Amino acid sequence: MGAAIITVVLAFVGYLVTYLNGLRLTQRQERLARVNRQLSELYGPLLALIEINSRMYTAFSERYPRPDGRSPLQHAPDEMPLTEEELVEWQLWVTTVFLPNLRFMRDVLVTKSDLLLETRMPQILVEVYAHASWDEISAARWERGDHTLEQFPQPFPMVEIRHYIRDSFDRLKQEQAALLGRRRNHT
């Protein structure tokens, strides 16, 4: 009788260990699947678009430098207004590069916000959304023939958004590597 009890207890312990291990593996797989979605559907696309917009803005600024070294758009409108050529070029760059990228970023934020690391929408992402909407209004005015340049009340937070997106992306890549049982080297 004692041997039977020991056998039942050992069988139960074995089942319990197997169950808990299976549960842990399932949770790990589900976490890995979520991290993969966060990287591929939210933070990866945002990082790519932010990098593209950053490089394109730098290219525009280098093409139209000001004597003080600042971008043409970093001046108050009455301080050093854009020339007619700069304004036409800026409108072209906004409508063909920046605005399509901002629209895509806005759409990703609206449709994939469930993949955010935070429980609430970070303020920096709200700023991106607001800038996209502002540029939509500007583009609509330009299409109507009103070619004035009304800048958003605050400059686009390029440094802050790049920092936020890169940090989030890197954090997720590290977690992904850990879930896959690999160490990730920092580059």
Secondary structure, DSSP 8 states (H G I E B T S, - for coil): -HHHHHHHHHHHHHHHHHHHHHHHHHHHHHHHHHHHHIIIIIIHHHHHHHHHHHHHHHHHHHHS--TTS--GGGS-TTTS---HHHHHHHHHHIIIIIHHHHHHHHHHHHHSGGG-SSSS--HHHHHHHHHHHHHHHHHHHHHHT-------SS---HHHHHHHHHHHHHHHHHHHHHHTT------
